[in-house]
């Protein structure tokens, strides 16, 4: 299998697993969880594009894919910090809803913004006996995948 195709499959595996965890065990994603998925799709697209590029440009595209995966790691760092309550989430969608001084049910309903299924500071655990939240697992996976793709880009450059 060509390395760029493998990199694309590994990048797409993370958001696909996350979407699968919503359906099978029923984990609800928060707004930051959803943000962590987009860089993987970008990385998968760039890695697939690398398949079509001339050999001398392929390492550059793969490194761009690795940087896209690092963007997911950066969001994961933010998310882990929110889960540990080191800092508040910068996303308004992560905040818990409040009455906001409403005096009637109608006023309360008008003041409520659409909210995610769960707050961002509530960790989601996929494996019950493993004390790693989905955000923490994503951080580990993103760092490992980015290093793998970056190193693979260097090897493909030496071959050309």
N, C-alpha and C positions, 0 to 999 in steps of 0.2 A: 504494500500500500504506500503511495507517495506520502511523504511527511506532511505536506500542507493539508491533505485530506484527513489524515489522522488528527492533526491539530484542530481542524474544523469540527470533527466529530467530538473530540474531547471538550471543546469550547461549548458546543451545543448541548452536551450531556448535562452540564450544570443547571441551566434553566429548565431543561426537560425533566430532570429529577425533581427540581423544586415544584414544577407544575404537577408532577405525579404525586408528590407528597401532599398536595392539596386534595387530590381526589381519593387516594387510597387511605392513608391514616387520617385524613381530614384536617390537616394543619391549615390554619387561616394565615394568609400573608398580611403583613403590614405594608405601609407605603415604602419604607426603606427596603423591605424584602423585594418588592417589585422593581425598585431602582437598581438593585444589584444584578438583575437579569440582563438588562439592555447591553452592557458592555460585552457580555458573552456572545450575543447575537452579532454585534459588530465584529468581534474577533473571528467568529466563524465565517462571516462574509468576506473579511479580508483574507483569511487563510484560503478560502475557495478561490478568491481572485488570484492569489499567488500561484495557483495551479496553471493559470492561463498566461502568466507573465513570462518573459524571457528569463533564463536561468540567472542572469546577473542581477535582476531586480527582485527575484524571489526572496532572498534573505531580508531585504528591506521591508517587504510586505509582511513577512513573518514576524519581524521585530515590531512592526506596527500592530499586529494582532496581539503580540505579547503585552504591549503597552495598553491595549484596550482591556485585556484581562486584568492588568494592574489597576485600571479604573474601577473595576468591580471590587478589587481588594481594598481600594481607598474608601468606597462606600461601605464595605464590610467593617472597616476600622471604625468609621463613624457610627455604624449600627451597633457594634459591640460596645462602644462607649456609651451609647444611649441605653443599651440593655443593663449595663453596670451602673447606670445613673452618674457617670462621670461628667456628662454634659447633656443638655436638652437637645432634642431633635430640632434641626432647622426647618423641617417640613411642617407646615400647618396641619396637614392631614394626619400627622402622628399624635396630635394633641387630643386629650380626652375632651369629650363634649361637656359643656357646662350650661347652666341655665342662663348665664349672662345677664342677670337682672330682669328676666322676663316675668311678667305678672300674670300671664294667661297661657294656656296651652297653645293657642294660635300664635302668640308672640314667640313662644319658645320654638315652635316648629319653623317659623320664619328665620330665626337666628341660627338654627342648626346648619352647619356646613356638612356636605357629604363626608363621611368618615370611613376609614378602612375597616376591615373585619375585626382588627385588634389593634391596640396601641403598640407603638414601636418599642416601648421599654419593657414589654412582656416577652421574654425569650420563648422561642418555639423549639422544642426538643423532638427530633426525629426518632432517636434510639433511646428508650427509657433509661437504660442502665449507663448510658454514656453522658457525662456532664458537659457536653458541648452543644450549644445552640446551633440552629441552622446558620446564623450569621457567623459564628465562630468557625463552623465547618467550611463555609464558603470562603472565609479569609484564608484558611489553610490551603484549600483546593486552588484558589486563585493564585496565591503565591507560588505554589508548586507548579501549576500549569504555565504560568508566565515564565518561570525559570526553564521549564522543559522546552517551551517554544523558542525562547531566546537562544538556548544552547543548540537546539536543532537548526535554527537559522544560521548560527555560526558554522556548524558542520556542513550545511548545504553550501555555504559560501566557499569553504575550503575545497569542496569537490568541483566547483566551477572554475 
